[in-house]
């Protein structure tokens, strides 16, 4: 297979995805536990578990990006080592 995106974009996407997963998981955990700073004010959401579910959906999207971009990055590594399969 040939990579779809450049190596720089692939590895940048991996880094951003890892940070997104970590940060959004922490925020979703705080909403799910009903932490006062997130669900204690008058204008804050009433149903913290619903908000946490939505944020966990975003975590799943970032995980898909992580897998795709990681695969693209490893295709670049394999291609740079001349390990790509060439059909002639």
C-alpha positions in Angstrom: 0.0 0.0 0.0 1.1 3.6 -0.6 0.6 6.3 2.0 -2.3 8.7 1.5 -0.9 11.6 3.6 2.7 12.9 4.0 4.9 11.6 6.8 4.9 15.0 8.6 1.1 15.1 8.5 0.8 11.5 9.7 3.1 11.9 12.7 1.6 15.3 13.6 -1.9 13.7 13.6 -0.6 11.0 15.9 0.7 13.5 18.4 -2.5 15.6 18.3 -4.7 12.5 18.6 -2.8 11.3 21.7 -3.2 14.7 23.4 -6.8 14.9 22.4 -7.5 11.4 23.8 -5.8 12.1 27.1 -7.3 15.6 27.7 -10.8 14.7 26.5 -10.8 11.5 28.6 -9.9 13.5 31.7 -12.6 16.1 31.1 -15.2 13.4 30.3 -14.3 11.6 33.5 -14.8 14.8 35.5 -18.2 15.3 34.0 -19.2 11.7 34.6 -18.2 11.8 38.2 -20.2 15.0 38.7 -17.2 17.1 39.7 -18.4 20.4 41.2 -16.3 22.6 39.0 -18.0 21.3 35.9 -21.6 20.6 37.0 -22.0 22.8 40.1 -22.9 26.2 38.6 -26.3 27.6 37.6 -25.5 27.8 33.9 -23.5 24.5 33.8 -25.1 21.4 32.3 -27.6 19.5 34.5 -26.8 16.1 33.1 -23.1 15.5 33.4 -23.4 11.9 32.3 -24.9 12.9 28.9 -22.1 15.4 28.4 -19.5 12.8 29.3 -21.0 10.4 26.7 -20.7 13.0 24.0 -17.1 13.7 24.9 -16.3 10.0 25.0 -17.7 9.9 21.4 -15.1 12.5 20.5 -12.4 10.3 22.2 -13.5 7.4 19.9 -13.1 9.7 16.8 -9.6 10.7 18.0 -8.8 7.0 18.5 -9.8 6.3 14.9 -7.6 9.2 13.7 -4.7 7.8 15.8 -5.0 4.3 14.2 -5.3 5.7 10.7 -2.4 8.2 11.0 -0.2 5.7 12.9 -0.8 3.3 10.0 0.1 6.0 7.5 3.3 6.8 9.4 4.4 3.2 9.5 3.8 3.0 5.8 6.2 5.9 5.3 8.8 4.1 7.6 8.4 0.9 5.6 8.7 2.8 2.3 11.8 4.7 3.4 13.5 1.4 4.2 12.7 0.1 0.8 10.5 -2.6 2.2 7.5 -1.6 0.1 6.2 -4.2 -2.2 6.4 -3.1 -5.8 4.2 -4.6 -8.5 5.9 -4.7 -11.9 
